[in-house]
Amino acid sequence: QEVLGEDKLMAILKERELKIYWGTATTGKPHVAYFVPMSKIADFLKAGCEVTILFADLHAYLDNMKAPWELLELRTRYYEHVIKAMLESIGVPLEKLKFVRGTDYQLSKEYTLDVYRLSSVVTQHDAKKAGAEVVKQVEHPLLSGLLYPGLQALDEEYLKVDAQFGGVDQRKIFTFAEKYLPSLGYAKRVHLMNPMVPGLTGSKMSSSEEDSKIDLLDRKEDVKKKLKKAFCEPGNVENNGVLSFIKHVLFPLKSEFVVLREEKWGGNKTYTAYEALEKDFAEQIVHPGDLKNSVEVALNKLLDPIREKFNCPELKKLSSAAYPTPAKAKPGEKGPKNSEPEDVVPSRLDIRVGKVVSVEKHPDADSLYVEKIDVGEAEPRTVVSGLVHFVPKEQLQDRLVVLLCNLKPQKMRGVESQGMVLCASSVGEPRQVEPLDPPAGCCAGERVYVEGYEGGEPDEELKPKKKVFEKLQADFHISEDCVAQWKQRNFLTKLGTVSCKSLKGGSIS
């Protein structure tokens, strides 16, 4: 998508082949968007480049401890096996690649001294800015996250490469490296960036957002289920993760894409140019259902060799050890009376950004609205909200809201409500209510999480008897800065904090 230092790149190529590296922090499980850089690595090798793949284990720990120290070695081994399996799946010869772990050289005396040298010239502002798109952003960042960009810059020197390749989300780290490496007497490197594939919910595909991604080891039924729920509105080519996957993964690997259709809908059609497929989808000649089914078939062909490799006992054991699942009671077992078998934590709530598509007064209740709210699914959800006396209808229409999506659907005066619009409420009288505001630029369906709890998996449906929401809601409040919080931890999306307009110190319901 972008190249920084193209003149230098061309000058090197006049003399010799390019030495390039791609690095990945060994945090959450790699997902199908990793096929984007893998296919480009295949291109680099075909072009004669010397390619190094870095498993950045130390970076994984520094990024807000996304890989706990005791799991670091296991996750790095998992990444090695799964990345190699991906490359083999698309026909990349492994013998032409060099594989390196960060801790192989990042703990040396020379490297450590360079970290200190770099920290003496880098400002806190520049370090935070450089990691803004990559390192987890919190109100009071740990020092480890500020070190992260400096280590990535030094990797270019210690791996003795001409260029670094990464996603366009790495751009600020790349420009940081170009600015600061020369201050240590090291050469400025070339930087090449691939586009980021939107996730299935429309935002960036992320390891921490379960519904946005398809894991490399997901079963075929999981792939089908996730694609079925994926945002793929008829005719809409914006933030369409299904189309983007075809554009950035399937077309580069196969140079064509086959839409599978029944004969009554025109039969199968082979596209040799992505633009033609996008045009037909925009004009609704290609149906979202057919597109999803076709991606499912093509994707499973890529994933089958990876699944097969990980079907052996040794790799099954490694996978479960590197990413342990919380212990659950065995069937028939009961814990002590009145005990809570699972933690009541915010990650159990499925909270998403929603866009209000329509608002009408409830036919049988003067205080209720019936809204249609898009949360990135195939159809908008019907939601009943008691906001008539607090928010004018025109202020709700087309606005972004924050929706709790995994409450058990409940009939309210004859209309089934499939979610709850979360609002700030004033403490005193007269009561004031304001719907919570996601950050500007959010997409419908984007996950809302509580700071520090972004990695958990929401319950499929909250059981009313367990009162999970009610227990968590007791600690919901609005800060003095009008930010929504749970126990002083901010509600966040990838674009920033969730807030309200004016009800500081209020509650959330």
Sequence and secondary structure as in RCSB ss.txt:
>XXXX:A:sequence
QEVLGEDKLMAILKERELKIYWGTATTGKPHVAYFVPMSKIADFLKAGCEVTILFADLHAYLDNMKAPWELLELR
TRYYEHVIKAMLESIGVPLEKLKFVRGTDYQLSKEYTLDVYRLSSVVTQHDAKKAGAEVVKQVEHPLLSGLLYPG
LQALDEEYLKVDAQFGGVDQRKIFTFAEKYLPSLGYAKRVHLMNPMVPGLTGSKMSSSEEDSKIDLLDRKEDVKK
KLKKAFCEPGNVENNGVLSFIKHVLFPLKSEFVVLREEKWGGNKTYTAYEALEKDFAEQIVHPGDLKNSVEVALN
KLLDPIREKFNCPELKKLSSAAYPTPAKAKPGEKGPKNSEPEDVVPSRLDIRVGKVVSVEKHPDADSLYVEKIDV
GEAEPRTVVSGLVHFVPKEQLQDRLVVLLCNLKPQKMRGVESQGMVLCASSVGEPRQVEPLDPPAGCCAGERVYV
EGYEGGEPDEELKPKKKVFEKLQADFHISEDCVAQWKQRNFLTKLGTVSCKSLKGGSIS
>XXXX:A:secstr
 EEE HHHHHHHHTTS  EEEEEEE  S  BGGGHHHHHHHHHHHHTT EEEEEEEHHHHHHTTTSS HHHHHHH
HHHHHHHHHHHHHHTT  GGGEEEEEGGGTTTSHHHHHHHHHHHTT  HHHHHHHTTTTS   SS  HHHHHHHH
HHHHHHHHTT SEEEEEGGGHHHHHHHHHHGGGGT    EEEEE   B TTSSB  TT GGG  BTT  HHHHHH
HHHHS   TT  TT HHHHHIIIIIHHHHS EEE   GGGT  EEESSHHHHHHHHHTTSS HHHHHHHHHHHHH
HHHHHHHHHTTSHHHHHHHHHHS       TT   STT  SS   GGGS EEEEEEEEEEE TT TT EEEEEE 
SSSS EEEEE  TTTS HHHHTT EEEEE  S  EEETTEEE  EE EEE SSSS  EEE B  TT  TT EEEE
TT TTS   SS  GGGTHHHHHHTTEEE TTSBEEETTEEEEETTEE B SS TT EE 
